[in-house]
């Protein structure tokens, strides 16, 4: 069985109001979850997101298939979707509202390929996302992500 995960990676700790602006909805805290539960594609809470924040970054794990307009964000933001099951990979990065890179690969076919760098055909996107998460969140995120507690919010 493959890995299925989608989310947003932001190079800053942002306020709840900024998250709600990106998601275009209000969020309500439910409880804390571990990484395994946050990254599971089988959620017991319908319409929820999981958020991990450090002093340097924010990781929001969203529902697989949900895409947000991240061009409205002022700063560095990445949106990603990795579905090994459906063989679909989505990567989008904006800096201050300007598209830097967009790459969509579905079942071996490149659907979109704008900008250069960051991700190239043949790269392992999951490794890249964890590397970027480690850079944005710092604190050796990739090494101890299984020990992290995420905050689950109802959307």
C-alpha positions, -999 to 999 in steps of 0.1 A, spaced: 0 0 0 13 34 -9 15 67 9 -13 93 6 -9 127 20 -18 163 11 -10 196 28 5 230 30 39 239 42 46 275 52 79 291 61 66 310 91 45 304 122 12 319 112 -19 329 132 -52 311 131 -68 339 111 -42 335 83 -49 298 82 -86 305 80 -80 330 52 -61 304 31 -87 277 38 -115 301 32 -133 288 63 -133 289 101 -115 262 121 -123 249 155 -98 230 177 -108 193 184 -78 176 200 -42 166 196 -31 137 174 2 121 167 19 120 132 6 86 124 -30 97 129 -24 131 112 -9 115 81 -35 87 78 -58 90 48 -85 74 70 -97 101 93 -123 95 120 -132 133 119 -149 143 87 -136 176 73 -106 181 95 -71 194 92 -40 188 114 -15 215 121 20 214 135 37 247 142 72 256 153 87 291 157 99 289 121 72 271 102 38 256 98 27 222 84 -10 217 77 -21 183 67 -53 186 46 -78 162 30 -64 144 0 -78 160 -32 -85 194 -16 -67 223 -34 -65 258 -20 -57 292 -36 -23 298 -20 -14 327 -43 -31 350 -17 -5 343 9 23 368 16 54 347 22 67 313 12 40 286 9 40 252 -7 9 230 -15 15 193 -21 -4 161 -27 12 127 -29 -10 97 -38 10 66 -44 -23 47 -47 -36 68 -76 -1 76 -89 -8 114 -86 17 140 -74 10 177 -71 35 204 -61 29 241 -60 51 268 -45 44 306 -42 66 333 -28 46 365 -20 18 356 -43 41 348 -73 42 313 -86 77 298 -84 70 262 -93 40 241 -102 44 204 -111 16 179 -115 22 143 -125 -6 119 -129 -1 82 -138 33 89 -153 21 118 -174 31 154 -167 -1 175 -166 15 208 -156 51 219 -154 56 256 -147 88 272 -134 120 255 -127 139 239 -99 128 224 -66 112 193 -81 121 175 -113 106 145 -130 119 113 -114 125 129 -80 109 113 -50 84 139 -40 79 125 -5 116 128 3 115 164 -10 85 173 11 101 160 43 133 178 34 114 211 29 94 204 61 127 199 79 140 233 65 108 252 73 100 237 107 136 231 117 141 213 151 151 181 132 116 176 121 123 147 97 142 128 123 116 130 150 83 137 132 67 105 147 71 122 182 54 154 172 19 163 183 -4 179 157 -35 200 166 -66 187 148 -92 213 137 -127 208 123 -132 229 92 
